[in-house]
Amino acid sequence: MDRVLKEEIGGKIMSIQTGKMAKQASGSVVVQYGDTIVLVTVVSTHDERTSDFLPLTVEYQEKVYAAGRIPGNYFRREIGRPSEKETLTARLIDRPIRPLFPKGYRCETQVIATVLSMDQENDPDTLAMVGASAAIHISDIPFAGPIAAVRVGRIDGELRINPPLQDWDRCDINIIVAGSKTGVVMVEGGCNVVAEADMTEAIFFGHRAMQPLIELQAKLRETDGTPKRAFALPAKDAELVARVESLAAASMRTALLIPEKTRRYAAAREVKAAVFEALGADFAERREEVVGLLDDLRRRILRDLILKEDRPRQRPFHAR
């Protein structure tokens, strides 16, 4: 069913439409802001790959017809490799959505954002980011979203949401902020020399402004969402988990408390080597499983240290 939901963002109407184009995709939406329009589709197979990573591919496509130009034969070579802008925007889309797929999800997934119209005023990059989240959110693909994104610019001391392209040169802060309902997940952009407090204000200004877009996607899922496919990780070997933790927990925690980055990494590698030595040759064929358990243990210890504030205040550790 064709449905359009709208919300005012930065003084202009942003609409998300589904059910009209690319109906055979797992999820598809058309996002419009001003006269800039982006079609985003997502497809995910039902067959799992044997890789040890999420096989997610994100593509972003800009064609000159979107700006009203029809190229002649000579210029049709634009169908070649992506431009720098297309590559960087694809990475912008990938970065906030990749961590929201469930751990262990191995079904090949492809997100494609295609610019259908460009009005020379509103850049399509944030529209593609919102569209990617919306398309995945309404599909049957497991996803811990939605997220949204806006561009924040500061012109003459005033923060603005999605400033027009012609005003970017006047911005002393120009950043893209992506976030969920509860927090900021990515910041990308640049600024002139500004105070830390001003940058923090701009980030959270953007986070507050994107909340209507997150609610819009939630409404779209209620009306047009597909039931999410069942997904569960294979059960872990409880005996192996307990053994790895008994061998590595204390020494891993000690290693992660080392302030200097190089020494900390070296100590963590020594812990892993000691665990494999203790397990012996019987677990040689389960090396990847043991490495995964050690990585889980490391992340859990890091999270506990951060929450308990029981850590040194050196920048390298805090930056992690």
C-alpha positions as CSV (number, residue, x, y, z in Angstrom):
1,M,0.0,0.0,0.0
2,D,1.3,3.4,-1.0
3,R,1.8,5.5,2.2
4,V,3.5,8.9,2.8
5,L,4.4,10.3,6.2
6,K,5.7,13.8,6.7
7,E,7.4,15.8,9.3
8,E,8.9,19.4,9.5
9,I,12.7,19.4,9.9
10,G,14.7,22.5,9.9
11,G,11.8,24.6,8.6
12,K,11.1,22.3,5.7
13,I,8.9,19.2,5.1
14,M,10.6,15.8,4.9
15,S,8.5,13.0,3.7
16,I,9.0,9.2,3.7
17,Q,7.0,7.2,1.2
18,T,6.8,3.5,0.9
19,G,4.8,1.0,-1.2
20,K,5.1,2.7,-4.5
21,M,8.6,1.8,-5.9
22,A,10.8,-1.2,-5.7
23,K,8.1,-3.4,-4.2
24,Q,10.1,-6.6,-4.6
25,A,12.9,-5.4,-2.3
26,S,12.9,-6.5,1.3
27,G,12.3,-2.8,2.1
28,S,12.2,0.4,0.1
29,V,11.4,4.0,0.7
30,V,11.5,7.3,-1.1
31,V,12.7,10.3,1.0
32,Q,12.0,13.8,-0.2
33,Y,13.2,17.1,1.3
34,G,12.4,20.2,-0.8
35,D,12.8,18.9,-4.3
36,T,15.7,16.5,-3.5
37,I,14.4,12.9,-3.7
38,V,16.3,9.7,-2.8
39,L,15.2,6.1,-3.4
40,V,16.6,3.6,-0.9
41,T,16.2,-0.1,-1.2
42,V,17.5,-3.0,1.0
43,V,17.6,-6.7,0.2
44,S,18.9,-9.5,2.4
45,T,19.2,-13.2,1.4
46,H,17.8,-16.0,3.6
47,D,20.9,-18.1,3.2
48,E,23.7,-17.5,5.7
49,R,27.3,-17.2,4.6
50,T,30.2,-18.9,6.3
51,S,32.1,-15.7,6.8
52,D,33.0,-14.3,10.2
53,F,31.7,-10.8,9.5
54,L,28.5,-9.1,8.5
55,P,28.3,-9.2,4.6
56,L,26.7,-5.8,4.3
57,T,27.2,-3.7,1.1
58,V,26.1,-0.1,0.9
59,E,26.0,1.8,-2.4
60,Y,25.1,5.4,-3.0
61,Q,24.5,6.6,-6.6
62,E,24.3,10.1,-8.0
63,K,23.5,10.5,-11.7
64,V,23.6,13.8,-13.6
65,Y,20.0,13.3,-14.7
66,A,19.0,14.0,-11.0
67,A,20.1,17.6,-11.6
68,G,18.3,17.9,-14.9
69,R,21.2,17.1,-17.3
70,I,20.9,14.4,-19.9
71,P,24.5,13.3,-20.9
72,G,25.5,12.6,-24.5
73,N,27.3,9.4,-25.5
74,Y,30.7,10.7,-24.5
75,F,29.6,11.3,-20.9
76,R,27.8,8.0,-20.4
77,R,31.0,6.7,-19.0
78,E,29.7,8.1,-15.7
79,I,28.4,4.6,-15.0
80,G,31.9,3.5,-14.1
81,R,33.4,3.5,-10.6
82,P,31.8,5.6,-7.9
83,S,33.0,9.2,-7.4
84,E,34.7,10.4,-4.2
85,K,31.4,11.9,-3.0
86,E,29.5,8.7,-3.7
87,T,32.1,6.6,-1.8
88,L,32.2,8.9,1.2
89,T,28.4,9.1,1.4
90,A,28.1,5.3,1.2
91,R,30.5,5.2,4.2
92,L,28.3,7.7,6.0
93,I,25.3,5.4,5.5
94,D,27.2,2.3,6.5
95,R,28.7,3.6,9.7
96,P,25.6,4.1,11.9
97,I,23.6,1.1,10.6
98,R,26.2,-1.6,10.6
99,P,26.4,-2.0,14.5
100,L,22.6,-2.3,14.6
101,F,22.4,-5.7,12.9
102,P,22.4,-8.6,15.4
103,K,25.8,-10.0,16.2
104,G,26.3,-13.2,14.2
105,Y,24.0,-12.1,11.3
106,R,25.6,-13.6,8.2
107,C,22.9,-13.1,5.5
108,E,24.3,-11.1,2.6
109,T,22.6,-7.7,2.7
110,Q,22.7,-4.8,0.2
111,V,21.5,-1.2,0.7
112,I,21.4,1.0,-2.4
113,A,20.5,4.7,-2.3
114,T,19.8,6.3,-5.6
115,V,19.3,10.1,-6.0
116,L,16.3,10.7,-8.2
117,S,16.2,14.4,-8.0
118,M,18.6,17.1,-6.8
119,D,17.3,20.6,-6.3
120,Q,20.8,22.2,-5.8
121,E,19.8,23.4,-2.4
122,N,19.3,20.3,-0.2
123,D,22.1,17.8,-0.2
124,P,20.9,14.1,-0.5
125,D,23.4,12.6,2.0
126,T,21.3,12.8,5.1
127,L,18.2,11.8,3.2
128,A,20.0,8.6,2.1
129,M,21.0,7.9,5.7
130,V,17.4,8.3,7.0
131,G,16.1,6.3,4.0
132,A,18.5,3.4,4.7
133,S,17.3,3.2,8.3
134,A,13.6,3.4,7.3
135,A,14.0,0.8,4.6
136,I,15.7,-1.7,6.9
137,H,13.3,-0.9,9.8
138,I,10.1,-1.7,7.8
139,S,11.7,-4.8,6.3
140,D,11.9,-8.3,7.7
141,I,15.6,-7.9,8.4
142,P,16.6,-8.0,12.1
143,F,17.6,-4.4,13.0
144,A,18.0,-2.6,16.3
145,G,16.9,0.8,14.8
146,P,15.7,3.2,13.8
147,I,18.3,5.9,13.5
148,A,18.2,9.3,11.8
149,A,20.6,11.9,10.6
150,V,20.7,15.7,10.1
151,R,23.2,18.2,9.1
152,V,23.9,20.9,11.6
153,G,25.5,24.2,10.5
154,R,26.3,27.3,12.5
155,I,26.0,30.6,10.6
156,D,26.6,33.9,12.3
157,G,26.4,32.2,15.7
158,E,23.0,30.6,15.0
159,L,22.7,26.8,14.8
160,R,20.6,25.6,11.8
161,I,19.3,22.2,10.7
162,N,20.1,21.2,7.1
163,P,21.4,24.6,5.9
164,P,21.2,25.0,2.1
165,L,24.2,24.2,0.0
166,Q,24.9,27.8,-0.9
167,D,25.3,28.7,2.9
168,W,27.9,26.0,3.7
169,D,30.8,28.3,3.0
170,R,29.5,30.6,5.8
171,C,29.3,27.9,8.4
172,D,32.0,27.8,11.1
173,I,30.5,24.4,12.2
174,N,29.2,22.0,9.5
175,I,28.6,18.5,10.8
176,I,26.4,15.5,10.2
177,V,24.9,14.0,13.3
178,A,23.4,10.5,13.3
179,G,21.6,9.1,16.4
180,S,19.0,6.9,17.8
181,K,16.2,7.8,20.2
182,T,18.5,7.6,23.2
183,G,21.9,8.8,22.0
184,V,24.3,10.0,19.3
185,V,25.9,7.2,17.3
186,M,28.1,9.1,14.8
187,V,29.4,12.6,14.1
188,E,31.1,13.5,10.8
189,G,32.1,16.9,9.5
190,G,34.4,19.9,10.3
191,C,34.6,23.3,11.8
192,N,36.8,26.3,12.2
193,V,38.4,26.8,15.6
194,V,35.4,26.6,18.0
195,A,35.1,26.0,21.7
196,E,34.4,22.4,22.8
197,A,31.2,23.6,24.5
198,D,30.0,25.0,21.1
199,M,30.6,21.7,19.3
200,T,28.9,19.7,22.1
201,E,25.9,22.1,21.8
202,A,25.7,21.6,18.0
203,I,25.8,17.8,18.4
204,F,23.0,17.6,20.9
205,F,21.1,20.3,18.9
206,G,21.1,17.9,16.0
207,H,20.2,15.0,18.2
208,R,17.1,16.8,19.4
209,A,16.1,17.9,15.9
210,M,16.2,14.3,14.5
211,Q,13.8,12.8,17.0
212,P,10.6,13.5,14.9
213,L,12.3,11.4,12.1
214,I,12.8,8.5,14.4
215,E,9.2,8.7,15.5
216,L,8.2,8.9,11.8
217,Q,10.0,5.6,11.1
218,A,8.4,4.0,14.1
219,K,4.9,5.0,12.8
220,L,5.8,3.7,9.3
221,R,6.8,0.3,10.7
222,E,3.5,0.1,12.6
223,T,1.5,0.6,9.5
224,D,3.6,-0.9,6.7
225,G,6.3,-3.0,8.5
226,T,6.9,-6.6,7.7
227,P,7.3,-9.1,10.6
228,K,10.9,-9.6,11.4
229,R,12.5,-12.9,10.4
230,A,13.5,-15.2,13.3
231,F,17.2,-15.1,14.1
232,A,19.1,-16.7,16.9
233,L,22.8,-17.3,17.4
234,P,23.9,-20.9,17.8
235,A,24.2,-21.8,21.5
236,K,27.7,-21.4,22.9
237,D,29.6,-24.2,24.6
238,A,29.0,-23.4,28.2
239,E,31.9,-25.5,29.4
240,L,34.3,-23.8,27.0
241,V,33.0,-20.3,27.9
242,A,33.6,-21.1,31.6
243,R,37.1,-22.4,30.9
244,V,38.1,-19.4,28.8
245,E,36.9,-17.0,31.4
246,S,38.6,-18.8,34.2
247,L,41.9,-18.7,32.3
248,A,41.7,-15.1,31.0
249,A,39.3,-12.9,33.0
250,A,41.8,-11.7,35.7
251,S,44.8,-11.3,33.3
252,M,42.7,-9.6,30.6
253,R,41.3,-7.1,33.1
254,T,44.9,-6.3,34.3
255,A,46.0,-5.9,30.7
256,L,43.2,-3.5,29.8
257,L,44.1,-1.3,32.8
258,I,47.5,-0.5,31.3
259,P,47.5,3.2,30.4
260,E,49.9,3.1,27.4
261,K,48.2,1.8,24.2
262,T,51.1,-0.2,22.8
263,R,51.8,-2.0,26.1
264,R,48.1,-2.6,26.6
265,Y,47.7,-4.3,23.2
266,A,50.8,-6.3,23.7
267,A,49.6,-7.5,27.1
268,A,46.2,-8.5,25.6
269,R,48.0,-10.5,22.9
270,E,50.0,-12.3,25.6
271,V,46.8,-13.2,27.4
272,K,45.3,-14.7,24.2
273,A,48.5,-16.7,23.6
274,A,48.5,-18.0,27.2
275,V,44.9,-19.2,26.8
276,F,45.7,-21.1,23.6
277,E,48.7,-22.7,25.3
278,A,46.6,-23.7,28.3
279,L,43.9,-25.2,26.2
280,G,46.4,-27.3,24.2
281,A,46.2,-29.0,20.8
282,D,42.7,-30.4,21.5
283,F,41.2,-26.9,20.7
284,A,43.3,-26.1,17.7
285,E,40.3,-26.7,15.4
286,R,38.2,-24.4,17.5
287,R,40.5,-21.4,17.4
288,E,38.0,-19.0,15.8
289,E,35.4,-19.9,18.5
290,V,38.0,-19.3,21.3
291,V,39.0,-16.0,19.7
292,G,35.4,-14.9,19.6
293,L,34.9,-15.8,23.3
294,L,38.1,-13.8,24.2
295,D,36.8,-10.8,22.2
296,D,33.4,-11.0,24.0
297,L,35.2,-11.2,27.3
298,R,37.4,-8.2,26.5
299,R,34.3,-6.1,25.5
300,R,32.5,-7.1,28.6
301,I,35.4,-6.1,30.8
302,L,35.8,-2.8,29.0
303,R,32.1,-2.0,29.5
304,D,32.2,-2.9,33.2
305,L,35.3,-0.7,33.7
306,I,33.6,2.2,31.9
307,L,30.4,1.9,33.9
308,K,32.2,1.6,37.2
309,E,34.7,4.4,36.3
310,D,37.4,2.1,37.6
311,R,40.0,3.0,35.0
312,P,42.9,5.4,34.4
313,R,42.1,8.7,32.9
314,Q,44.5,8.5,30.0
315,R,43.2,9.5,26.6
316,P,44.1,6.3,24.7
317,F,41.9,4.1,26.9
318,H,39.1,6.6,27.2
319,A,39.0,7.0,23.4
320,R,38.2,3.3,23.0
